[in-house]
Structure formats: structure tokens, C-alpha cells
Amino acid sequence: MRYTLPEEFHVFGFSSDLLAWYDSQKRDLPWRINRDPYRVWVSEIMLQQTRVETVKPYYMNFMEKFPTVQALAEAPEDEVLKAWEGLGYYSRVRNLQTAAREVQANYGGIVPDTPEEIRTLKGVGPYTAGAILSIAYEKPEPAVDGNVMRVFSRLLYLTDDIAKPATRIKIEHLVRQVIPEGRAGDFNQALMELGAIVCTPRSPQCLTCPVFDYCIARREGVQEELPNKGKAKPPRPVHMQVALIVRDGAVLINKRPEQGLLAGMWEFPMVETEVDREAAKKDLLTQQMQERFGVEVEVREMQGEVQHTFSHLQWNMQVWLCDWIEGEELPPTARFAAVEELDAYTFPVAHHKIKAMLHR
């Protein structure tokens, strides 16, 4: 289906005003210093669902450790995960490394410069492909993220639900029609910048907006009602009992399966439970530690409660200090690690607060 701009929409004026604003107001960000496609790629993956200020130090550290496609492709996965620790959504970096290996093997370490080839890489969807192609290669490809969908929903008074794939496709068609020749990368970044600092989700700064005159929603006074986000499902609560099993200054940790949520990361042993009584929780922990790890423990007092929310789950964790009494040989995924050496292991953010409890 062909989507077209309103007849009265002034494409050249819009793009010119937006780019003039971007040239004078753009933020000084480390990934804008160099338009190398690999560096652009890493930054765009990091910025997915993560704030700019959070990403900055991670990006600098990651690029220092893995400055090229080859360096990332050949790095041990544990080192890559450790460099990503704290950013969350770890499937992003696993896909990034897998794709880097594909680029190294199939393209000699050069990031592909066509939509057809780049979209075959693991974890590279329409947005990431558009960002790399436009910013690094100046290809006139749209890069439509949440900021751009919000800007265009207001700009053209679009009431389509932005959670639906059809809406993204529609906005991609519309953006493609306004990308100026020769400045595709700057234009896409300008749209994203506008959404990030002016056309914000709440209380948009319309009076300082460089494209104020082109915005239909502002003209109609409905800018704060857009975009239409539909109704998101709340995360499902899951109740966990966490065991801090201490033996001679070391604590038991376990590596998660290589597939699924937080794959391959280290954690303190956890048990999902629906029981409410404290005695029942202690009994369940004791039983599960025996069955899963072959260790007999005495569950002592609760150290505290920690909550962590994923996009679809909310972990409500109660943390119990446990004394090791005796045990058999641990399974291959488990080990006792000295408390002072825990920083060498990659833990999910959900367990960082639990780790801190050991230093009380």
C-alpha cells in the first residue's frame, strides 16, 4: 500500500528547518564523532530501550575493548557479556556478537551497505538497518524508532496505534518521502533528536520546536494525546526465593541455561514459589537446594526483598541467608566463589542488589 504526505505539506521547508536546528543544537555524543559503520551499529544496539546518559560510558568502554568487528567476533562471550553488564536486555549483545562473526566470515569484517544484506544479520531489524545505512553510508533509508513514531504521529496527526507493525511500515513510507538527498544520516538523527529533547512523550516543548509550523496535531491542540499507544499488558508477577549459601567465605552461584531469559549469566540459586508462610518457604528452599545442587543447608533469616521488572515479568525476590552443612559434588553449572571475586562474574541487574547484601 502506498502512503502519501498531505498535499499541503512542504517537504523542502520541513527538512531544511529541521536540519538547520540539528546543526546548531545537536548533542555532543561519542558515537557521532566517527561514522564508522561498526561504531554506529554498536551505539544503535546499545541505545535500544536504554537512556543516552546510561549508554555513554558503556559505549566508550565497549569500543576500547572491542574496537573492530574482528575484535568483537573473536572475543570470548564471557568477556563481551561482562562489558555489557548493567545495560540489560542481554540478547542484544549476544545477537551483536553473532552478527559480527557473520560479518567477519562473510564480508571480510566490512559491515554490508545494502538493505538486503544488512537485514540478514542477527538482531538487525528495520530500524537498526536504516540507522547504519543512513548514518554510515548516506543511503536514503528511514530509521524509525519510538521517537520518530511520536514525532510523525503528531506532525501528521496520525491516530494509528504505534504498537502495531502496520503503523511502523506506514511511518517508514512517510519518512522515506522527506529524507533529503545527501544528508540522510543527519536527517534521521535530527528526527530522533527532536523526539528525544523537544517532542517528548509528556509536555512537548512546542514553542521551541523548529518545525512548529508544520505540525498538524499542535495546530489542532491534540499533541499531548498522541501517539496512540494502545494498551500494554502489565508485567506478570513472579515470586522468587533466593538462597545465599555461604561456606568458608565463599557463596554458591549458578550459571543460567544458554537459552532463554538472561541466558548464560550467573545468579544466586532461586526457586519460584507461590507459598506465603515463612516456614513453607524455608522448607522449599532446603528441599530444592538438595535436589538441584546436592547440598544440605540451614535456611536462616531473610536478608531483604528485591524487585526487578522486565518487559513481561516482575520478579519479587526474597533473599535468605543459608549456612552450608554438607554436600555432594556440585553440578557443572554451579560453583562456590569467593565473595571478593564475585565482580569477575557477569550477574544480571536483578542480582546486583542481592550481591551487595553479602558486604553488609
TASUL-V484198 format. One record per residue. N is the residue number from 0. PHI is phi in radians with two decimals (none if undefined). PSI is psi in whole degrees, 0 to 359 (* if undefined). BURIAL is I if it has 16 or more other ideal C-beta (glycine too) atoms within 10 Angstrom, else O. Layout:
N;PHI;PSI;BURIAL
N;PHI;PSI;BURIAL
//
This chain:
0;none;140;O
1;-1.70;123;O
2;-1.84;133;O
3;-2.15;154;O
4;-1.28;155;O
5;-1.03;145;O
6;-1.01;326;O
7;-1.42;355;O
8;-1.28;126;I
9;-1.65;97;O
10;-1.08;310;O
11;-1.12;317;O
12;-1.10;317;O
13;-1.07;308;I
14;-1.14;322;I
15;-1.14;315;O
16;-1.16;320;I
17;-1.15;315;I
18;-1.19;324;I
19;-1.08;317;O
20;-1.11;315;I
21;-1.08;318;I
22;-1.05;328;O
23;-1.69;338;O
24;-2.06;356;O
25;-1.06;147;O
26;-1.30;151;O
27;-1.52;100;O
28;-2.06;141;O
29;-1.06;330;O
30;-1.41;356;I
31;-1.62;354;I
32;-1.23;324;O
33;-2.33;128;O
34;-1.64;24;O
35;-0.98;131;I
36;-1.03;325;I
37;-1.14;316;I
38;-1.14;320;I
39;-1.07;315;I
40;-1.01;309;I
41;-1.02;314;I
42;-1.10;318;I
43;-1.18;324;I
44;-1.17;318;I
45;-1.12;324;I
46;-1.34;350;I
47;-1.17;118;I
48;1.08;24;O
49;-2.42;139;O
50;-1.22;149;O
51;-0.99;313;O
52;-1.11;328;O
53;-1.22;322;O
54;-1.23;325;I
55;-0.82;302;O
56;-1.15;326;O
57;-1.12;318;I
58;-1.10;313;I
59;-1.08;316;O
60;-1.16;317;O
61;-1.13;317;I
62;-1.20;331;I
63;-1.21;320;O
64;-1.36;322;O
65;-2.28;75;I
66;-1.30;347;O
67;-2.38;165;O
68;-0.98;316;I
69;-1.08;317;I
70;-1.05;318;O
71;-1.23;319;I
72;-1.08;324;I
73;-1.64;354;O
74;-1.28;145;O
75;-1.09;142;O
76;-1.04;323;O
77;-1.07;323;O
78;-1.18;321;O
79;-1.16;315;I
80;-1.09;322;I
81;-1.12;321;I
82;-1.18;338;I
83;-1.66;350;I
84;-0.95;126;I
85;1.82;340;O
86;-1.41;336;I
87;1.31;181;I
88;0.82;61;O
89;-1.19;344;I
90;-1.08;334;O
91;-1.05;312;I
92;-1.34;330;I
93;-1.13;315;I
94;-1.11;322;O
95;-1.07;315;I
96;-1.20;320;I
97;-1.03;315;O
98;-1.17;323;I
99;-1.08;321;I
100;-1.14;323;I
101;-1.12;317;I
102;-1.14;319;I
103;-1.14;319;I
104;-1.35;321;O
105;-1.77;339;O
106;-2.25;17;O
107;1.10;28;O
108;1.46;4;I
109;-1.74;122;O
110;-1.10;129;I
111;-1.00;151;I
112;-2.05;22;O
113;-2.16;147;O
114;-1.01;321;O
115;-1.12;317;O
116;-1.35;316;O
117;-1.18;330;I
118;-1.28;348;O
119;-1.40;347;O
120;-1.32;143;I
121;-1.03;127;O
122;1.43;2;I
123;-1.74;103;I
124;-1.69;191;O
125;-1.02;317;I
126;-1.15;308;I
127;-1.07;318;I
128;-1.04;313;I
129;-1.09;320;I
130;-1.13;313;I
131;-1.12;312;I
132;-1.11;321;I
133;-1.39;315;I
134;-1.30;315;I
135;-1.50;327;I
136;-2.04;359;I
137;1.01;32;I
138;-1.42;138;I
139;-1.33;63;I
140;-1.91;136;I
141;-1.25;148;I
142;-2.22;91;I
143;-1.76;105;I
144;-1.88;191;I
145;-1.08;323;I
146;-1.08;315;I
147;-1.19;322;I
148;-1.12;323;I
149;-1.18;315;I
150;-1.05;312;I
151;-1.28;330;I
152;-1.06;319;I
153;-1.36;317;I
154;-0.98;314;I
155;-1.88;8;I
156;0.96;57;I
157;-1.64;127;I
158;-1.79;7;O
159;-1.11;145;I
160;-1.22;116;O
161;-1.26;351;I
162;-1.36;347;O
163;-1.59;136;O
164;-0.97;326;O
165;-1.08;327;O
166;-1.21;319;I
167;-1.05;316;I
168;-1.07;317;O
169;-1.06;314;I
170;-1.20;325;I
171;-1.04;317;I
172;-1.05;318;I
173;-1.22;317;I
174;-1.09;319;I
175;-0.98;329;O
176;-1.35;348;O
177;-2.03;359;I
178;-1.18;122;I
179;-1.36;147;I
180;-1.15;132;O
181;1.55;347;O
182;-2.37;41;I
183;-1.07;315;I
184;-1.11;314;I
185;-1.11;322;I
186;-1.12;312;I
187;-1.08;319;I
188;-1.18;326;I
189;-1.14;319;I
190;-1.07;315;I
191;-1.15;320;I
192;-1.11;319;I
193;-1.05;315;I
194;-1.17;329;I
195;-1.35;324;I
196;-2.12;349;O
197;-2.14;301;I
198;-1.52;62;I
199;-1.36;162;O
200;-0.98;318;O
201;-2.10;145;O
202;0.87;58;O
203;-1.03;144;I
204;-1.54;66;O
205;-1.06;324;O
206;-1.20;339;O
207;-1.85;8;O
208;-1.31;130;I
209;-1.22;343;I
210;-2.04;30;I
211;-0.84;315;O
212;-1.22;343;O
213;-1.69;351;I
214;-1.49;114;I
215;-1.26;319;I
216;-1.10;320;I
217;-1.11;319;I
218;-1.08;325;O
219;-1.56;354;O
220;1.30;25;O
221;-2.09;18;O
222;-1.04;327;I
223;-1.39;353;O
224;-1.57;353;O
225;-2.06;153;I
226;-1.44;167;I
227;-1.42;114;O
228;-1.76;1;O
229;1.14;202;O
230;-2.09;118;O
231;-1.49;144;O
232;-1.33;136;O
233;-1.22;151;O
234;-1.11;144;O
235;-1.39;126;O
236;-1.29;137;O
237;-2.27;129;O
238;-1.72;126;I
239;-2.14;143;I
240;-1.90;126;I
241;-1.95;134;I
242;-1.86;121;I
243;-1.71;95;I
244;-1.66;110;I
245;-1.83;134;I
246;-2.52;115;I
247;0.89;47;O
248;1.38;6;O
249;-2.08;159;I
250;-2.25;146;I
251;-1.35;128;I
252;-2.23;159;I
253;-2.41;141;I
254;-1.60;130;I
255;-1.22;160;I
256;-1.00;157;O
257;-1.30;352;O
258;-2.16;151;O
259;1.72;193;O
260;-1.04;130;O
261;0.94;40;I
262;-0.97;134;O
263;1.30;6;I
264;-1.65;160;I
265;-1.57;150;I
266;-2.67;165;I
267;-1.46;144;I
268;-0.93;135;I
269;-2.26;152;I
270;-2.34;126;I
271;-1.37;136;O
272;-2.57;154;I
273;-2.06;359;O
274;-1.32;152;O
275;-1.85;330;O
276;-1.28;138;O
277;-1.06;318;O
278;-1.09;321;O
279;-1.16;322;O
280;-1.12;316;I
281;-1.09;316;I
282;-1.08;319;O
283;-1.14;316;I
284;-1.06;314;I
285;-1.02;314;I
286;-1.13;314;O
287;-1.19;324;I
288;-1.16;325;I
289;-1.18;314;O
290;-1.25;320;O
291;-1.52;326;O
292;-2.12;354;I
293;1.21;29;O
294;-2.10;142;I
295;-1.72;128;O
296;-2.27;159;I
297;-1.93;116;O
298;-1.42;119;I
299;-1.69;234;O
300;-1.62;158;O
301;-1.35;134;O
302;-1.54;337;I
303;2.75;180;O
304;-2.17;141;O
305;-2.30;137;I
306;-2.10;138;O
307;-2.46;133;I
308;-1.95;126;O
309;-1.68;180;I
310;-1.12;329;O
311;-2.13;351;O
312;-2.32;153;O
313;-2.21;114;O
314;-1.50;123;I
315;-1.91;104;O
316;-1.91;130;I
317;-1.84;130;I
318;-1.89;127;I
319;-2.05;133;I
320;-1.42;130;I
321;-2.23;139;I
322;-1.65;132;O
323;-1.32;130;I
324;-1.78;304;O
325;-2.82;167;O
326;-2.97;164;I
327;-1.61;189;O
328;-1.16;133;O
329;-1.25;153;O
330;-1.13;161;O
331;-1.03;335;O
332;-1.46;354;O
333;-2.05;155;I
334;-2.84;158;O
335;-1.59;127;I
336;-2.09;137;O
337;-1.05;139;O
338;-0.99;320;O
339;-1.28;351;O
340;-1.83;4;O
341;-1.13;334;I
342;-1.15;345;O
343;-1.36;348;O
344;-1.79;149;I
345;-1.60;111;I
346;-1.85;148;I
347;-1.20;157;I
348;-0.95;325;O
349;-0.98;334;I
350;-1.84;0;I
351;-1.12;318;O
352;-1.18;328;O
353;-1.17;318;I
354;-1.03;322;I
355;-1.12;333;O
356;-1.12;335;O
357;-1.27;345;I
358;-1.73;6;O
359;-1.22;*;O
//
